[in-house]
Amino acid sequence: MFDRVTLRSDLLDARGALVARRGAVISVGAVLDAARGARPGARTRLADSDLARGARAVLADATYRHLFRPAALPAVERALLAIALPGELFAELAALAAWDPARQRHALTTAAVAARMLVAAVGDAPALPDVAAAALLHDLGMRHAAPHLAGNGDDLEPQEILDVASHPLVGARLLAAALGAHPAVEAALAHHWRGGHGYPALPRPPSRSAEVIAIASAFAALTQPRAYRSAPYDARGAVDVLLAQAEARRADPGTVRLLVHALRGGEGPLCALRFGRRLSDEPVVNRHSSVAPTRSAL
């Protein structure tokens, strides 16, 4: 794993404001320092933004019908609509949609899935909108990757791997400037961290809510179209992939169990879950490239 990235150009937010200059080194420590010094501005609720329609479309998507059953739907919808962000982050999300519409849908789906998982775990908790916001923003650094990567379907070249692998640090730096100390900063840093594997290197394991966002993000990515894959997985197939990763310690087993618990309606004790074995349908073509550069690659 690597633990820092040196900017090859100025890092600007969607409104053109300078966040960090070319040559700046972004590390976990630098991100946390930026968060401590931030002065967040006024926030607007997602319910009052253009994203509200997209959030409701995700909740109505038949792919996720087992997650968003009528009993759980109101709590998840409340959490999404109560997300409150400063204007520059709504501008970032709009720019993300212009860069790659599928990436914004991924963000909304991750927020909805993470909220549903947490409703299954803790109910309609007051902190739910902040965690849903973190899930919505976790992948924001991808907007600052090379434009051609949005539709790339081939194996990644070494520089492309580094570009993609830099997005958690770049996104976390943007979020630290806009939000200060907020769960979104940790979510950006930790959503590709897998029990000591993945990227970037972290000084300590992430919180449970960050683990939930990481699994929600992986589930959303598996169940949505990608240029490098001939078809998405269905929900059961995606769960099978995540269970296999959990067995290999490449995903947190307890958090994967929580996802399955939510898919089954969130009823009964989590410890009582039992998993059947099934041979899942695999996409005919799947050119997914693992992204985990070493420090020596920088």
Secondary structure as the mmCIF struct_conf table of DSSP 4:
data_model
#
loop_
_struct_conf.conf_type_id
_struct_conf.id
_struct_conf.beg_label_comp_id
_struct_conf.beg_label_asym_id
_struct_conf.beg_label_seq_id
_struct_conf.end_label_comp_id
_struct_conf.end_label_asym_id
_struct_conf.end_label_seq_id
STRN STRN1 ARG A 4 THR A 6
BEND BEND1 ARG A 8 SER A 9
STRN STRN2 LEU A 11 LEU A 12
TURN_TY1_P TURN_TY1_P1 ALA A 14 ARG A 15
BEND BEND2 GLY A 16 GLY A 16
STRN STRN3 LEU A 18 ALA A 20
TURN_TY1_P TURN_TY1_P2 ARG A 22 GLY A 23
HELX_LH_PP_P HELX_LH_PP_P1 ALA A 24 ALA A 24
STRN STRN4 VAL A 25 SER A 27
HELX_RH_AL_P HELX_RH_AL_P1 VAL A 28 GLY A 37
STRN STRN5 ARG A 43 ARG A 45
HELX_RH_3T_P HELX_RH_3T_P1 LEU A 46 ASP A 48
BEND BEND3 SER A 49 SER A 49
TURN_TY1_P TURN_TY1_P3 ASP A 50 ASP A 50
HELX_RH_AL_P HELX_RH_AL_P2 LEU A 51 LEU A 59
TURN_TY1_P TURN_TY1_P4 ALA A 60 ALA A 60
HELX_RH_3T_P HELX_RH_3T_P2 ALA A 62 TYR A 64
TURN_TY1_P TURN_TY1_P5 ARG A 65 LEU A 67
BEND BEND4 PHE A 68 PHE A 68
TURN_TY1_P TURN_TY1_P6 PRO A 70 ALA A 72
HELX_RH_AL_P HELX_RH_AL_P3 LEU A 73 LEU A 81
TURN_TY1_P TURN_TY1_P7 ALA A 82 ALA A 82
STRN STRN6 ALA A 84 PRO A 86
HELX_RH_AL_P HELX_RH_AL_P4 GLY A 87 TRP A 99
HELX_RH_AL_P HELX_RH_AL_P5 PRO A 101 VAL A 122
BEND BEND5 ASP A 124 ASP A 124
TURN_TY1_P TURN_TY1_P8 PRO A 126 ALA A 127
HELX_RH_AL_P HELX_RH_AL_P6 LEU A 128 LEU A 137
TURN_TY1_P TURN_TY1_P9 HIS A 138 ASP A 139
HELX_RH_3T_P HELX_RH_3T_P3 LEU A 140 HIS A 144
BEND BEND6 ALA A 145 ALA A 145
HELX_RH_3T_P HELX_RH_3T_P4 PRO A 147 GLY A 151
BEND BEND7 ASP A 154 ASP A 154
HELX_LH_PP_P HELX_LH_PP_P2 ASP A 155 GLU A 157
HELX_RH_AL_P HELX_RH_AL_P7 PRO A 158 ALA A 165
TURN_TY1_P TURN_TY1_P10 SER A 166 SER A 166
HELX_RH_AL_P HELX_RH_AL_P8 HIS A 167 LEU A 179
BEND BEND8 GLY A 180 ALA A 181
HELX_RH_AL_P HELX_RH_AL_P9 PRO A 183 ALA A 190
TURN_TY1_P TURN_TY1_P11 HIS A 191 HIS A 192
STRN STRN7 TRP A 193 ARG A 194
TURN_TY1_P TURN_TY1_P12 GLY A 195 GLY A 196
STRN STRN8 HIS A 197 GLY A 198
BEND BEND9 TYR A 199 PRO A 200
BEND BEND10 PRO A 203 ARG A 204
HELX_LH_PP_P HELX_LH_PP_P3 PRO A 205 SER A 207
HELX_RH_AL_P HELX_RH_AL_P10 ARG A 208 LEU A 222
TURN_TY1_P TURN_TY1_P13 THR A 223 THR A 223
BEND BEND11 GLN A 224 GLN A 224
TURN_TY1_P TURN_TY1_P14 ALA A 227 TYR A 228
STRN STRN9 ARG A 229 ARG A 229
BEND BEND12 SER A 230 ALA A 231
HELX_RH_AL_P HELX_RH_AL_P11 ALA A 235 GLU A 247
TURN_TY1_P TURN_TY1_P15 ALA A 248 ARG A 249
BEND BEND13 ARG A 250 ALA A 251
HELX_RH_AL_P HELX_RH_AL_P12 PRO A 253 LEU A 263
TURN_TY1_P TURN_TY1_P16 ARG A 264 GLY A 265
BEND BEND14 GLY A 266 GLY A 266
BEND BEND15 GLY A 268 GLY A 268
HELX_RH_3T_P HELX_RH_3T_P5 LEU A 270 ALA A 272
HELX_LH_PP_P HELX_LH_PP_P4 SER A 280 PRO A 283
BEND BEND16 VAL A 284 VAL A 284
STRN STRN10 ASN A 286 ASN A 286
HELX_LH_PP_P HELX_LH_PP_P5 HIS A 288 SER A 290
HELX_RH_3T_P HELX_RH_3T_P6 ARG A 295 ALA A 297
#
